[in-house]
C-alpha cells in the first residue's frame, strides 16, 4: 500500500495487547487509545504512542486528524458499545479503514472452561434490565459483579434493592463515591482490585449471603471461569449477561497481513 500507515488501536483489553504485539512486529506506526491509567499500563513495554482518557466523538476526530491516523483496529471490550459506535462514526466521517478485533469465547454455559464441572442453573440474559427482571422472580440476596456503571439499573428495577443487593467494584475514588450515593448501607458494597480468583469470589458470595450472582460473559481473561466455579461451590445461581451481537468481527490478526506485504 502506498504511503505511510498510521494505526490507532482502541485498547484496554487483552485482545488489544495482542493487536499491539502484532502491529509492532510488522514495524507499524502505532498509537493506542486507553480510557484509564490502569489500561495504559498494559502497553508500557511497547514502542507506541498513548492517548489516555475517555474521548468523545469530537475529541477522537481532532486527535485522529492531528495524528494523521490511516487505520483503526478497535480491540475495545465487547460491552463498550458506545466506544465502538463512536469510533466507527469517526472512521466513516474521516474515510479511515476500520477493523473490529475480538476473540469468540469458547465458554459453554453449564461448564467451567478448565474442568467441565456441572454448574447451578444459569440464566442467560441480554442486558442489565433483563437481569433485573430475573432477579425479581428469585428470592434471596444478590451479588452484583457487573461494575459500578450498571448499578443504577439494578437500583431502579430490582425489588428491595437496598436489602438484597451487594456489589463489588474497582477500588478507585470515583467508584467508591458512586457506591456511597447508591447504597444506603456501606456494608452492601466492597471496593477491591483484580485479579479475583475462585476463593476471592467465594468470600464475597459468603459475606453477601448471595443466592444469585450477576456477571457479564467476559470470557476467561475477564475472570468468568473463576466466578462460575465459585458459584458452583457455593450453590449460587448465575445470571449471565450475554455479549452484544457484533458483525464483521476480525478474529485472526493474520488477516491483516495483506496490508504489510
Buried (B, 14 or more C-beta within 10 A) or exposed (E): EEEEBBBBBBBBBBBBBBBBBBBBEBEBBBBBBBBEEBBBEBBEEBEBEBBBEEBEEEBBBEBBEEBEBBBBBBBBBBBBEEBBEBBBEBBEEBEBBBBBBBBEBEBEBBBBBEEEEEBBEBBBBEBBEBBBBBBEEBEEBBBBBBBBEBBEBBBEBBEEBEEBBBBBBBEBEEBBEBBEEBBEEEEBBBBEEEEBEBEBBBBBBEEBEBBBBBBBBBBBEBBBBBBBBBBBBBEBBBBBBBBEEEEEEBEEBEEBEEBEE
